[in-house]
Amino acid sequence: MPKQPTYEELKDLLAAKDRELQALRGVPVSSVQGGERAVTAGRDIRDTVILTGDRNIGSVETLTIQSAIFLTPPDPGKPEPKVLLWNYLNRVLQETSKVDLSGIDKRAASDQEEARLELAAIYTGLDTILQDADTIDASSTVELQRSEHKVSALSFVSEKPAAAILGDPGSGKTTFANHLALCLAGEMLGLKHSNLAELGDDWKAGALVPVRVVLRHFAAQIGELEGATPADQLWQFIVSQLGSALSDFAPLLQKQLLTDGGLLILDGLDEVPEADRCREAIKQAIIGIGKQFPKLHILLTSRTYAYQKQQWRLPGFAEAVLAPFSAEQIEVFVDRWYGKEDVDRHCNMGDTGIGNTSAVGMFPTGQAVCGADDMAGNVWEWCLTKWVNTYKNYEKSEDNTPEDNESSRVLRGGAFGDYAYGVRCAVRGYYDPDPRSYGIGFRVVAPPF
């Protein structure tokens, strides 16, 4: 009778088989920590170095690479250039693919998973109004708003090697820059919804490698960075942001930017403090980095009021102010925002799929501040207010004529068949009071029993 293996021998055998299975699947078997993310390093059965990070998207094999720099054989003991590029692009995705709601919706802020929306799902294209550098002032946005000549922000940045996108707080400067970086990275990673096709025909510069710099973070470290010039310090800052996990990527990135160019995004010039001539150093760093990398596209964002100062302007940069949303853009944005926010969880609407009225109280998360349920969706609510095209100079006393059965009355709240746009509190409809409709009703208010 053959000798039975001991418990320890069985454990060793199982561990060995597990390592063989991982190798066949190309799964790394040892881990190291580097930078801000956990990065795993190992070798597959083809003796290829693999680096993987948490929540990485796609695979190295499906990576679209246009530059020969990332197809060169690796140095002995170093990761393949294309593997480093893949990890870098995934880093860009993690930094740009979400919109933080914590400063917008306090309820969302309490749930980390729900406090961030997918940027690609809600992003709405922006237009710009071209600026004459000699005439820009604080009132320019209001004056130029009247002009019908607008250029898409993508077209403007695509055509200008050095572009300054200006705008008021909340106008979408950072969101635009993040979405652009997201789509450029997504194109190389093979993403379905964040790529050059998403940017459309307005973007003609191709799949540039994006490099993001938040200028206030650079300003906080500029005195601590090595470098003979401000431009050298800016490059050292970019390298430091890669972290130790991607330290081998830095020389490849430098060669790429020198040889084929890329897109350097410098976000928030207005947030740089004035102390210790910091702004002047940042300005010289931006000018210098452009000279060091002449094929580089540079996108700068700033608030209009800050950039209006003559000493702040950067020579050679074309300037454009983000235009306010048109009515069509507002409608598109609202549909995307509320559609992604899963409004169907909060009220009985088209996306819910019920297809009929529902009992009050089925959607407690949609309760109004006053405690009333179903103020949105389910059925349109009658209002006593008469329907008119404009309420300018409207006399409220005209409402107090309920016996008038001929005047159309306002409807609010949307119904079970309406989608995200129709259940907003800003939407109003109207109907004649005499006919009946299963999608129109009243809100019954009664004191508690």
URCORDA-V973809 format. One record per residue. N is the residue number from 1. RES is the residue in one small letter. D_CENTER is the distance of its C-alpha to the mean C-alpha in whole Angstrom. Layout:
n = <N;N>
res = <RES;RES>
d_center = <D_CENTER;D_CENTER>
This chain:
n = <1;2;3;4;5;6;7;8;9;10;11;12;13;14;15;16;17;18;19;20;21;22;23;24;25;26;27;28;29;30;31;32;33;34;35;36;37;38;39;40;41;42;43;44;45;46;47;48;49;50;51;52;53;54;55;56;57;58;59;60;61;62;63;64;65;66;67;68;69;70;71;72;73;74;75;76;77;78;79;80;81;82;83;84;85;86;87;88;89;90;91;92;93;94;95;96;97;98;99;100;101;102;103;104;105;106;107;108;109;110;111;112;113;114;115;116;117;118;119;120;121;122;123;124;125;126;127;128;129;130;131;132;133;134;135;136;137;138;139;140;141;142;143;144;145;146;147;148;149;150;151;152;153;154;155;156;157;158;159;160;161;162;163;164;165;166;167;168;169;170;171;172;173;174;175;176;177;178;179;180;181;182;183;184;185;186;187;188;189;190;191;192;193;194;195;196;197;198;199;200;201;202;203;204;205;206;207;208;209;210;211;212;213;214;215;216;217;218;219;220;221;222;223;224;225;226;227;228;229;230;231;232;233;234;235;236;237;238;239;240;241;242;243;244;245;246;247;248;249;250;251;252;253;254;255;256;257;258;259;260;261;262;263;264;265;266;267;268;269;270;271;272;273;274;275;276;277;278;279;280;281;282;283;284;285;286;287;288;289;290;291;292;293;294;295;296;297;298;299;300;301;302;303;304;305;306;307;308;309;310;311;312;313;314;315;316;317;318;319;320;321;322;323;324;325;326;327;328;329;330;331;332;333;334;335;336;337;338;339;340;341;342;343;344;345;346;347;348;349;350;351;352;353;354;355;356;357;358;359;360;361;362;363;364;365;366;367;368;369;370;371;372;373;374;375;376;377;378;379;380;381;382;383;384;385;386;387;388;389;390;391;392;393;394;395;396;397;398;399;400;401;402;403;404;405;406;407;408;409;410;411;412;413;414;415;416;417;418;419;420;421;422;423;424;425;426;427;428;429;430;431;432;433;434;435;436;437;438;439;440;441;442;443;444;445;446;447;448;449>
res = <m;p;k;q;p;t;y;e;e;l;k;d;l;l;a;a;k;d;r;e;l;q;a;l;r;g;v;p;v;s;s;v;q;g;g;e;r;a;v;t;a;g;r;d;i;r;d;t;v;i;l;t;g;d;r;n;i;g;s;v;e;t;l;t;i;q;s;a;i;f;l;t;p;p;d;p;g;k;p;e;p;k;v;l;l;w;n;y;l;n;r;v;l;q;e;t;s;k;v;d;l;s;g;i;d;k;r;a;a;s;d;q;e;e;a;r;l;e;l;a;a;i;y;t;g;l;d;t;i;l;q;d;a;d;t;i;d;a;s;s;t;v;e;l;q;r;s;e;h;k;v;s;a;l;s;f;v;s;e;k;p;a;a;a;i;l;g;d;p;g;s;g;k;t;t;f;a;n;h;l;a;l;c;l;a;g;e;m;l;g;l;k;h;s;n;l;a;e;l;g;d;d;w;k;a;g;a;l;v;p;v;r;v;v;l;r;h;f;a;a;q;i;g;e;l;e;g;a;t;p;a;d;q;l;w;q;f;i;v;s;q;l;g;s;a;l;s;d;f;a;p;l;l;q;k;q;l;l;t;d;g;g;l;l;i;l;d;g;l;d;e;v;p;e;a;d;r;c;r;e;a;i;k;q;a;i;i;g;i;g;k;q;f;p;k;l;h;i;l;l;t;s;r;t;y;a;y;q;k;q;q;w;r;l;p;g;f;a;e;a;v;l;a;p;f;s;a;e;q;i;e;v;f;v;d;r;w;y;g;k;e;d;v;d;r;h;c;n;m;g;d;t;g;i;g;n;t;s;a;v;g;m;f;p;t;g;q;a;v;c;g;a;d;d;m;a;g;n;v;w;e;w;c;l;t;k;w;v;n;t;y;k;n;y;e;k;s;e;d;n;t;p;e;d;n;e;s;s;r;v;l;r;g;g;a;f;g;d;y;a;y;g;v;r;c;a;v;r;g;y;y;d;p;d;p;r;s;y;g;i;g;f;r;v;v;a;p;p;f>
d_center = <67;64;63;60;57;56;53;52;53;51;48;48;48;45;43;44;43;40;39;41;38;35;37;37;34;32;31;31;34;34;31;30;28;26;23;21;20;23;24;27;30;33;34;35;38;38;37;34;32;29;26;23;21;20;17;17;17;19;22;24;26;24;22;22;24;25;26;30;29;27;30;33;34;34;36;38;37;33;30;30;27;25;25;24;21;20;19;18;15;14;14;11;10;10;9;5;5;5;5;9;11;14;15;15;16;19;20;17;17;20;19;16;16;15;13;10;8;7;4;6;9;8;7;10;12;13;17;19;22;24;26;29;29;32;32;28;29;27;28;27;24;27;29;27;25;29;28;28;27;23;21;18;15;15;19;19;17;19;22;22;23;22;20;19;17;18;17;18;16;13;13;10;11;8;5;7;8;5;5;9;9;8;10;13;13;13;15;18;17;18;15;16;13;10;13;15;17;13;13;17;20;19;17;21;20;20;18;18;17;14;15;13;15;15;18;19;19;21;24;24;26;27;31;31;30;32;33;35;33;30;28;29;28;24;25;26;23;21;23;24;20;20;23;26;25;23;26;28;25;25;28;27;24;26;28;25;24;28;29;26;24;20;17;17;14;16;14;16;19;20;20;22;26;29;31;33;32;29;27;30;29;26;26;29;27;24;27;29;26;26;30;30;27;28;26;23;20;19;16;17;15;18;19;21;24;24;24;27;29;31;31;27;27;27;29;28;25;24;23;21;20;17;19;18;17;20;22;20;17;17;18;16;13;15;16;13;12;16;16;13;15;18;20;23;23;24;26;29;27;27;24;26;29;32;33;36;36;36;37;36;34;33;29;30;26;26;29;29;29;33;33;34;33;31;31;28;29;32;34;34;36;39;39;42;40;42;39;39;37;36;37;38;42;42;44;43;47;47;45;48;50;49;52;51;50;49;46;43;41;37;35;32;29;29;31;31;30;27;24;21;21;25;25;23;26;25;27;31;33;37;40;44;45;48;46;45;41;40;37;38;39;40;39;42;42;45;45;45;48>
